[in-house]
Amino acid sequence: MALSATIYNFSIQLSDVDRGVYEALALKVARHPSETGEHLLTRVLAYCLEFTEGIAFSRGISNPDEPALSVRDLTGALKVWIDIGAPDAARLHKAGKAAPRVAVYTHKDPAQLRQQLAGERIHRAEALELYAIDREVIAGLVKRLERRMTFVLSVTDRHLFISIGDATLSGDVTRIALD
């Protein structure tokens, strides 16, 4: 018998000073049985960091032909392909052809991701945006992961401040150069 996804409800007060985005987000996020807490929370943070009109979660890990997150315009055309973790070069090559902008948010070791992609054929590799979210922030969120979570996320100069319960987590989102 196949395991089904677990639904997580996130209530997030987003204050992204860098982009002038101030929103109250209520997200229902499906977690695939094989998905780690780190991956789930990186998806949620990437959603917040990229929040704009037309952003949406994909149908999930089980659909490998779609990005983890996407931004589409009103006609349904793909504007931004957003992936999580450490996608391989072939996937990023495909993404570069499918969308004008491709971003990857990783919770893994950024040096390993850069090494994995070095010298590989990736369409428009120079435009690829790679970001590493502070691994301690992710670990702190994983320790507090519940099916219903409420937190405040403030972003200033690509530095995250997360208030969750009586705890405050903070760390950087660092841009990774491919070369």
C-alpha positions as CSV (number, residue, x, y, z in Angstrom):
1,M,0.0,0.0,0.0
2,A,1.4,3.4,-1.0
3,L,1.9,6.0,1.6
4,S,0.1,9.3,1.1
5,A,1.4,12.8,1.5
6,T,1.1,14.6,4.8
7,I,-0.4,18.1,4.7
8,Y,1.4,20.9,6.6
9,N,-0.3,24.2,7.3
10,F,2.0,27.3,7.6
11,S,0.9,30.7,8.7
12,I,3.7,33.1,7.9
13,Q,3.9,36.9,8.4
14,L,6.3,37.8,5.6
15,S,8.2,41.1,5.7
16,D,10.7,41.1,2.8
17,V,12.3,44.6,3.1
18,D,14.7,43.9,0.2
19,R,11.8,43.6,-2.3
20,G,9.1,45.6,-0.5
21,V,6.9,42.5,0.0
22,Y,4.7,42.5,3.2
23,E,2.2,39.6,3.2
24,A,0.3,37.3,5.5
25,L,0.6,33.8,3.9
26,A,-1.5,30.8,4.7
27,L,0.1,27.8,2.9
28,K,-1.0,24.2,2.7
29,V,2.0,22.2,1.7
30,A,2.0,18.5,0.9
31,R,5.0,16.5,2.1
32,H,5.8,13.4,0.1
33,P,6.6,10.4,2.3
34,S,10.2,10.4,0.9
35,E,10.7,14.2,1.5
36,T,12.9,15.3,4.3
37,G,12.0,18.0,6.8
38,E,15.0,20.1,5.4
39,H,13.7,19.9,1.9
40,L,10.1,20.7,2.9
41,L,11.2,23.8,4.9
42,T,13.6,24.9,2.1
43,R,10.6,24.8,-0.3
44,V,8.5,26.9,2.1
45,L,11.3,29.5,2.6
46,A,12.0,29.6,-1.2
47,Y,8.3,30.3,-1.7
48,C,8.5,33.2,0.7
49,L,11.8,34.6,-0.8
50,E,10.3,34.4,-4.3
51,F,6.8,35.4,-3.4
52,T,5.1,37.3,-6.2
53,E,1.8,37.1,-8.2
54,G,1.6,33.7,-10.0
55,I,3.8,31.7,-7.6
56,A,2.7,28.1,-6.9
57,F,4.0,24.8,-5.6
58,S,4.2,22.0,-8.1
59,R,2.2,18.7,-7.9
60,G,5.2,17.3,-5.9
61,I,8.3,15.3,-6.0
62,S,6.5,12.5,-7.8
63,N,6.3,14.7,-10.9
64,P,9.9,15.1,-12.0
65,D,9.1,17.2,-15.1
66,E,8.0,20.2,-13.1
67,P,9.9,22.5,-10.9
68,A,9.3,22.5,-7.1
69,L,7.9,26.0,-7.4
70,S,7.0,28.0,-10.4
71,V,5.9,31.5,-11.3
72,R,3.5,31.8,-14.2
73,D,1.9,34.8,-15.8
74,L,-1.8,35.3,-16.4
75,T,-1.6,33.3,-19.7
76,G,0.0,30.4,-17.9
77,A,3.4,30.9,-19.5
78,L,6.3,29.8,-17.2
79,K,8.3,32.9,-16.0
80,V,10.4,31.4,-13.2
81,W,11.5,27.8,-12.6
82,I,12.5,27.3,-8.9
83,D,14.1,24.1,-7.7
84,I,15.1,22.9,-4.3
85,G,18.1,20.9,-3.0
86,A,20.7,19.7,-5.5
87,P,19.2,19.2,-9.0
88,D,21.4,17.6,-11.6
89,A,22.8,19.4,-14.6
90,A,20.4,17.8,-17.0
91,R,17.4,19.1,-15.0
92,L,18.9,22.6,-14.9
93,H,19.6,22.4,-18.6
94,K,16.0,21.6,-19.3
95,A,14.9,24.4,-16.8
96,G,17.1,26.9,-18.6
97,K,15.3,26.1,-21.9
98,A,11.8,26.1,-20.3
99,A,11.9,29.4,-18.3
100,P,13.5,32.8,-18.7
101,R,14.7,32.7,-15.1
102,V,15.9,29.7,-13.1
103,A,16.7,29.7,-9.4
104,V,17.8,27.0,-7.0
105,Y,17.6,27.1,-3.2
106,T,19.7,24.6,-1.4
107,H,19.8,23.4,2.1
108,K,22.8,21.1,1.3
109,D,26.5,21.9,1.1
110,P,26.9,24.6,-1.6
111,A,30.4,23.5,-2.4
112,Q,29.1,20.0,-3.3
113,L,26.4,21.5,-5.5
114,R,28.9,23.7,-7.3
115,Q,31.3,20.7,-7.8
116,Q,28.4,18.6,-9.1
117,L,27.5,21.2,-11.7
118,A,31.1,22.3,-12.7
119,G,31.8,21.7,-16.3
120,E,28.4,20.3,-17.1
121,R,26.3,21.5,-20.0
122,I,23.6,23.8,-18.7
123,H,21.5,26.0,-21.0
124,R,22.2,29.7,-20.0
125,A,24.4,28.6,-17.1
126,E,25.6,32.2,-16.7
127,A,22.0,33.3,-15.8
128,L,21.4,30.4,-13.3
129,E,20.8,31.7,-9.8
130,L,22.0,29.4,-7.0
131,Y,21.2,30.3,-3.3
132,A,22.3,28.5,-0.1
133,I,20.0,29.0,2.9
134,D,21.9,28.9,6.2
135,R,21.9,25.3,7.3
136,E,21.5,26.2,11.0
137,V,18.3,28.1,10.2
138,I,16.9,25.1,8.4
139,A,18.0,22.8,11.3
140,G,16.4,25.1,13.8
141,L,13.1,25.0,11.9
142,V,13.3,21.2,11.5
143,K,13.5,20.9,15.3
144,R,10.3,22.9,15.6
145,L,8.5,21.3,12.6
146,E,4.8,20.6,13.3
147,R,1.8,20.0,11.1
148,R,0.6,23.5,11.9
149,M,3.3,26.1,12.2
150,T,3.1,29.9,12.7
151,F,6.1,32.1,12.3
152,V,7.3,35.6,11.3
153,L,9.9,35.9,8.6
154,S,11.8,39.1,8.0
155,V,14.3,39.5,5.2
156,T,16.8,42.3,5.2
157,D,19.9,42.3,2.9
158,R,19.3,38.6,2.2
159,H,19.5,37.9,5.9
160,L,16.6,35.9,7.4
161,F,15.2,36.6,10.9
162,I,12.6,34.0,11.9
163,S,10.5,34.4,15.0
164,I,8.8,31.1,16.0
165,G,7.3,30.8,19.4
166,D,9.8,32.2,21.9
167,A,12.8,31.4,19.6
168,T,14.5,33.6,17.0
169,L,16.5,32.0,14.2
170,S,18.7,34.1,11.9
171,G,21.0,33.4,9.0
172,D,22.0,34.4,5.5
173,V,20.8,33.4,2.1
174,T,24.0,33.3,0.1
175,R,24.3,33.6,-3.7
176,I,26.6,30.9,-5.0
177,A,28.7,31.4,-8.1
178,L,28.9,28.5,-10.5
179,D,32.5,29.2,-11.6
